[in-house]
């Protein structure tokens, strides 16, 4: 028992001796630098700005090194004034500023944020023809200015929103304008459009076609049916008297209209006191010859165009499937009178050669 107790006392003494010895040894790598940063203000916003760096340096500041062309600096005693130009990019930037005192040095990292810009309206605003009061979120870390609007809408900056007031569109056509703005060095635009399918696309049209080697037209109204479909109702006096109405398949989403071959047309044609019904044929051409067909899968398709002069047209052609099946090209649309369907064809009531529709 005495031996064990003596061993414990000996181990404790050795531990105490080791601890005392460690406290008396200095760190050979702990070297006091001749220069150190005591204050730095070099985190800059996107705009041109000025900050500073203050150091403690026993031998003063002997040299400053930086290669970034967007940074300028000057030394006054132990203070370096740092200036940055405006950052015209969306990305931030940084550069190392090295400061020397004799052979010793330290450094700071100069940082500047990039353009931070959010336009909630995007690049295009589309709304209906009603008078509107719209508001969109906008955030920018640079000065923002509205530089241009059209005569039918106004725009103002209201806190973190752009407020746009539009008058009612009563032109009967789509209306386009441009909201122009400037954010820092950047010029931006927002296309503003007012349009309404029922008010602008539907309505009165010229049905244009070639007759006797010259362009002529009759008139019609593109409208909804009571059943929810669409039709072209011919409105010139003789056609209106006969009640000529051409059914069409119209897509509001893609703005295309299709007229099927051998489709029944409303109205009657009277000849020699006999009333005939009407039918529409898709006409196609091969060489110098024109053809009609009883193939009810044939059709012509009209694509809606908003032209540079502000007019609207539906430009017709054979559907791709009809072109392939018939090996022909578009000739026109024929309305014929018949005793019943394709087989009962009696004669041509009207042929719209190279037909297109133009909004009046």
C-alpha positions as semicolon CSV with decimal commas, in nm:
position;residue;x (nm);y (nm);z (nm)
1;X;0,000;0,000;0,000
2;X;0,284;0,240;0,073
3;X;0,434;0,170;-0,271
4;X;0,109;0,255;-0,450
5;X;0,065;0,581;-0,259
6;X;0,424;0,686;-0,332
7;X;0,373;0,620;-0,703
8;X;0,067;0,850;-0,711
9;X;0,257;1,132;-0,541
10;X;0,544;1,096;-0,788
11;X;0,311;1,113;-1,093
12;X;0,142;1,428;-0,959
13;X;0,477;1,600;-0,910
14;X;0,588;1,516;-1,263
15;X;0,262;1,661;-1,408
16;X;0,306;1,979;-1,209
17;X;0,666;2,014;-1,324
18;X;0,566;1,969;-1,690
19;X;0,286;2,233;-1,668
20;X;0,522;2,487;-1,512
21;X;0,782;2,425;-1,781
22;X;0,528;2,487;-2,070
23;X;0,425;2,825;-1,929
24;X;0,779;2,953;-1,943
25;X;0,836;2,888;-2,322
26;X;0,745;3,170;-2,570
27;X;0,593;3,105;-2,923
28;X;0,877;3,148;-3,178
29;X;0,620;3,202;-3,462
30;X;0,425;3,487;-3,296
31;X;0,568;3,789;-3,478
32;X;0,410;4,131;-3,433
33;X;0,332;4,280;-3,777
34;X;0,450;4,633;-3,850
35;X;0,112;4,722;-4,008
36;X;-0,246;4,629;-3,933
37;X;-0,593;4,749;-4,040
38;X;-0,788;4,917;-3,762
39;X;-1,086;5,037;-3,966
40;X;-1,215;4,965;-4,318
41;X;-1,516;5,097;-4,507
42;X;-1,477;4,936;-4,850
43;X;-1,808;4,756;-4,909
44;X;-1,973;4,975;-5,174
45;X;-2,317;5,008;-5,332
46;X;-2,360;4,991;-5,710
47;X;-2,332;5,369;-5,752
48;X;-2,004;5,564;-5,759
49;X;-1,896;5,590;-5,395
50;X;-1,609;5,672;-5,161
51;X;-1,483;5,491;-4,851
52;X;-1,162;5,462;-4,652
53;X;-0,913;5,232;-4,482
54;X;-0,724;5,328;-4,164
55;X;-0,414;5,138;-4,051
56;X;-0,163;5,138;-3,770
57;X;0,187;5,140;-3,921
58;X;0,507;5,205;-3,727
59;X;0,687;5,316;-4,043
60;X;0,384;5,476;-4,210
61;X;0,229;5,365;-4,539
62;X;0,507;5,323;-4,795
63;X;0,313;5,166;-5,084
64;X;-0,040;5,072;-5,196
65;X;-0,099;4,819;-5,477
66;X;-0,420;4,763;-5,673
67;X;-0,470;4,688;-6,045
68;X;-0,849;4,730;-6,082
69;X;-0,937;5,015;-6,320
70;X;-1,262;5,088;-6,133
71;X;-1,080;5,176;-5,809
72;X;-0,895;5,498;-5,731
73;X;-0,718;5,571;-5,401
74;X;-0,510;5,833;-5,228
75;X;-0,299;5,822;-4,909
76;X;-0,307;6,077;-4,630
77;X;-0,103;5,971;-4,328
78;X;-0,235;5,638;-4,208
79;X;-0,563;5,670;-4,400
80;X;-0,632;5,560;-4,757
81;X;-0,932;5,715;-4,933
82;X;-1,086;5,463;-5,175
83;X;-1,325;5,562;-5,457
84;X;-1,512;5,332;-5,700
85;X;-1,688;5,412;-6,025
86;X;-2,049;5,311;-6,095
87;X;-2,088;4,941;-6,166
88;X;-2,286;4,907;-6,492
89;X;-2,316;4,529;-6,473
90;X;-2,558;4,297;-6,296
91;X;-2,273;4,106;-6,133
92;X;-2,084;4,237;-5,831
93;X;-1,708;4,281;-5,836
94;X;-1,414;4,280;-5,593
95;X;-1,041;4,351;-5,588
96;X;-0,758;4,320;-5,336
97;X;-0,598;4,641;-5,205
98;X;-0,249;4,565;-5,064
99;X;-0,100;4,813;-4,816
100;X;0,272;4,817;-4,732
101;X;0,476;4,958;-4,446
102;X;0,837;4,891;-4,537
103;X;0,874;4,522;-4,612
104;X;0,562;4,429;-4,417
105;X;0,207;4,439;-4,565
106;X;-0,158;4,372;-4,508
107;X;-0,462;4,390;-4,734
108;X;-0,834;4,456;-4,757
109;X;-1,083;4,334;-5,020
110;X;-1,277;4,613;-5,192
111;X;-1,627;4,492;-5,287
112;X;-1,903;4,655;-5,492
113;X;-2,248;4,517;-5,560
114;X;-2,392;4,484;-5,912
115;X;-2,717;4,621;-6,047
116;X;-3,014;4,473;-5,863
117;X;-3,327;4,539;-6,069
118;X;-3,665;4,364;-6,065
119;X;-3,949;4,470;-6,297
120;X;-4,268;4,290;-6,201
121;X;-4,435;4,386;-6,530
122;X;-4,173;4,200;-6,734
123;X;-4,126;4,321;-7,090
124;X;-4,489;4,307;-7,203
125;X;-4,830;4,392;-7,059
126;X;-5,145;4,272;-7,233
127;X;-5,493;4,360;-7,113
128;X;-5,845;4,396;-7,251
129;X;-6,000;4,708;-7,404
130;X;-6,154;4,839;-7,082
131;X;-6,009;5,134;-6,895
132;X;-5,751;4,993;-6,653
133;X;-5,559;5,085;-6,340
134;X;-5,264;4,850;-6,309
135;X;-4,979;4,824;-6,058
136;X;-4,657;4,621;-6,076
137;X;-4,379;4,569;-5,823
138;X;-4,046;4,734;-5,908
139;X;-3,718;4,724;-5,717
140;X;-3,392;4,890;-5,812
141;X;-3,072;4,979;-5,629
142;X;-3,009;5,253;-5,889
143;X;-3,207;5,565;-5,977
144;X;-3,520;5,475;-6,179
145;X;-3,689;5,711;-6,425
146;X;-3,990;5,675;-6,657
147;X;-3,884;5,839;-6,983
148;X;-4,178;5,781;-7,219
149;X;-4,541;5,668;-7,251
150;X;-4,810;5,677;-7,519
151;X;-5,098;5,923;-7,538
152;X;-5,354;5,668;-7,412
153;X;-5,181;5,563;-7,091
154;X;-4,981;5,721;-6,810
155;X;-4,723;5,568;-6,577
156;X;-4,583;5,689;-6,245
157;X;-4,344;5,547;-5,987
158;X;-4,515;5,508;-5,651
159;X;-4,282;5,369;-5,385
160;X;-4,195;5,016;-5,488
161;X;-4,461;5,004;-5,760
162;X;-4,520;5,129;-6,112
163;X;-4,878;5,241;-6,157
164;X;-5,018;5,246;-6,511
165;X;-5,355;5,399;-6,603
166;X;-5,502;5,309;-6,945
167;X;-5,800;5,467;-7,117
168;X;-6,064;5,247;-7,287
169;X;-5,969;5,119;-7,632
170;X;-6,250;5,216;-7,868
171;X;-6,056;5,187;-8,195
172;X;-6,195;4,845;-8,287
173;X;-5,836;4,723;-8,334
174;X;-5,553;4,607;-8,113
175;X;-5,370;4,900;-7,959
176;X;-4,996;4,898;-7,885
177;X;-4,778;5,145;-7,700
178;X;-4,437;5,153;-7,533
179;X;-4,350;5,245;-7,176
180;X;-3,987;5,353;-7,173
181;X;-3,774;5,373;-6,859
182;X;-3,416;5,419;-6,750
183;X;-3,248;5,245;-6,458
184;X;-2,895;5,369;-6,407
185;X;-2,716;5,322;-6,740
186;X;-2,981;5,085;-6,880
187;X;-3,265;5,186;-7,112
188;X;-3,565;4,952;-7,095
189;X;-3,904;4,917;-7,261
190;X;-4,237;4,753;-7,181
191;X;-4,476;4,683;-7,468
192;X;-4,831;4,772;-7,359
193;X;-5,117;4,613;-7,555
194;X;-5,493;4,643;-7,529
195;X;-5,694;4,386;-7,720
196;X;-6,025;4,208;-7,696
197;X;-6,130;3,915;-7,914
198;X;-6,500;3,997;-7,926
199;X;-6,455;4,372;-7,971
200;X;-6,152;4,373;-8,201
201;X;-6,135;4,042;-8,390
202;X;-6,502;3,975;-8,439
203;X;-6,700;4,228;-8,641
204;X;-6,733;4,357;-8,995
205;X;-6,499;4,238;-9,270
206;X;-6,432;4,275;-9,638
207;X;-6,426;3,934;-9,808
208;X;-6,166;4,003;-10,076
209;X;-6,118;3,788;-10,386
210;X;-6,020;3,800;-10,752
211;X;-6,289;3,834;-11,019
212;X;-6,228;3,908;-11,388
213;X;-5,855;3,951;-11,313
214;X;-5,905;4,223;-11,052
215;X;-5,950;4,239;-10,679
216;X;-6,307;4,294;-10,558
217;X;-6,483;4,236;-10,230
218;X;-6,815;4,171;-10,069
219;X;-6,894;4,229;-9,702
220;X;-6,959;4,005;-9,407
221;X;-6,971;3,992;-9,029
222;X;-6,766;3,742;-8,831
223;X;-6,973;3,661;-8,523
224;X;-7,061;3,407;-8,259
225;X;-7,354;3,173;-8,308
226;X;-7,623;3,112;-8,051
227;X;-7,476;2,765;-8,000
228;X;-7,134;2,909;-7,910
229;X;-6,961;2,853;-8,245
230;X;-6,866;3,106;-8,513
231;X;-6,992;3,207;-8,855
232;X;-6,933;3,455;-9,135
233;X;-7,264;3,617;-9,223
234;X;-7,259;3,780;-9,568
235;X;-7,410;4,128;-9,540
236;X;-7,412;4,267;-9,898
237;X;-7,774;4,321;-10,002
238;X;-7,822;4,024;-10,236
239;X;-7,644;3,782;-10,002
240;X;-7,822;3,917;-9,695
241;X;-8,157;3,878;-9,872
242;X;-8,081;3,510;-9,930
243;X;-7,957;3,468;-9,573
244;X;-7,612;3,341;-9,671
245;X;-7,416;3,237;-9,361
246;X;-7,092;3,037;-9,377
247;X;-7,009;2,828;-9,068
248;X;-6,643;2,838;-8,958
249;X;-6,434;2,665;-8,691
250;X;-6,245;2,938;-8,509
251;X;-5,981;2,903;-8,238
252;X;-5,957;3,204;-8,008
253;X;-5,628;3,077;-7,868
254;X;-5,435;3,031;-8,194
255;X;-5,644;3,278;-8,398
256;X;-5,698;3,038;-8,684
257;X;-6,022;2,964;-8,864
258;X;-6,100;2,653;-9,064
259;X;-6,367;2,598;-9,331
260;X;-6,437;2,237;-9,408
261;X;-6,508;2,100;-9,753
262;X;-6,872;2,027;-9,843
263;X;-6,997;2,218;-9,537
264;X;-7,363;2,320;-9,549
265;X;-7,415;2,695;-9,583
266;X;-7,724;2,863;-9,445
267;X;-7,948;3,041;-9,692
268;X;-8,117;2,954;-10,021
269;X;-8,069;3,027;-10,389
270;X;-8,378;3,055;-10,608
271;X;-8,364;2,977;-10,978
272;X;-8,666;2,924;-11,205
273;X;-8,886;2,936;-10,896
274;X;-8,690;2,650;-10,740
275;X;-8,523;2,703;-10,402
276;X;-8,183;2,536;-10,369
277;X;-7,972;2,492;-10,059
278;X;-7,609;2,608;-10,044
279;X;-7,284;2,420;-9,993
280;X;-6,919;2,534;-9,965
281;X;-6,633;2,364;-10,149
282;X;-6,261;2,380;-10,084
283;X;-6,110;2,458;-10,426
284;X;-5,756;2,360;-10,521
285;X;-5,545;2,397;-10,832
286;X;-5,312;2,170;-11,027
287;X;-5,136;2,338;-11,316
288;X;-5,399;2,552;-11,487
289;X;-5,696;2,336;-11,378
290;X;-5,913;2,385;-11,069
291;X;-6,085;2,111;-10,876
292;X;-6,344;2,045;-10,610
293;X;-6,383;1,721;-10,418
294;X;-6,640;1,534;-10,214
295;X;-6,369;1,448;-9,960
296;X;-6,504;1,602;-9,641
297;X;-6,160;1,586;-9,471
298;X;-6,034;1,858;-9,705
299;X;-6,034;2,209;-9,560
300;X;-5,887;2,556;-9,588
301;X;-5,734;2,739;-9,295
302;X;-5,720;3,111;-9,231
303;X;-5,442;3,258;-9,018
304;X;-5,497;3,589;-8,842
305;X;-5,247;3,867;-8,913
306;X;-5,204;4,209;-8,761
307;X;-5,048;4,407;-9,045
308;X;-4,808;4,700;-9,024
309;X;-5,076;4,942;-9,149
310;X;-5,299;4,848;-8,856
311;X;-5,540;4,631;-9,055
312;X;-5,638;4,276;-8,964
313;X;-5,649;4,002;-9,223
314;X;-5,729;3,632;-9,227
315;X;-5,505;3,485;-9,496
316;X;-5,631;3,152;-9,631
317;X;-5,453;2,845;-9,764
318;X;-5,514;2,471;-9,787
319;X;-5,447;2,282;-9,466
320;X;-5,124;2,082;-9,478
321;X;-5,322;1,757;-9,484
322;X;-5,529;1,882;-9,780
323;X;-5,217;1,987;-9,970
324;X;-5,067;1,643;-9,922
325;X;-5,382;1,449;-10,011
326;X;-5,479;1,659;-10,314
327;X;-5,125;1,741;-10,438
328;X;-5,271;2,083;-10,513
329;X;-5,239;2,448;-10,415
330;X;-5,502;2,684;-10,277
331;X;-5,742;2,825;-10,534
332;X;-6,031;2,959;-10,330
333;X;-6,369;2,887;-10,175
334;X;-6,680;2,818;-10,382
335;X;-7,036;2,850;-10,259
336;X;-7,260;2,643;-10,483
337;X;-7,633;2,573;-10,493
338;X;-7,747;2,215;-10,474
339;X;-8,048;1,988;-10,450
340;X;-7,868;1,813;-10,169
341;X;-7,502;1,767;-10,079
342;X;-7,214;1,716;-10,319
343;X;-7,401;1,486;-10,556
344;X;-7,685;1,735;-10,598
345;X;-7,458;2,020;-10,716
346;X;-7,637;2,237;-10,971
347;X;-7,406;2,535;-11,019
348;X;-7,181;2,800;-10,866
349;X;-7,340;3,074;-10,662
350;X;-7,012;3,256;-10,590
351;X;-6,641;3,165;-10,605
352;X;-6,394;3,350;-10,384
353;X;-6,067;3,310;-10,579
354;X;-5,753;3,374;-10,364
355;X;-5,983;3,472;-10,080
356;X;-5,872;3,665;-9,770
357;X;-6,071;3,861;-9,511
358;X;-5,984;4,214;-9,406
359;X;-6,123;4,385;-9,094
360;X;-6,297;4,710;-9,183
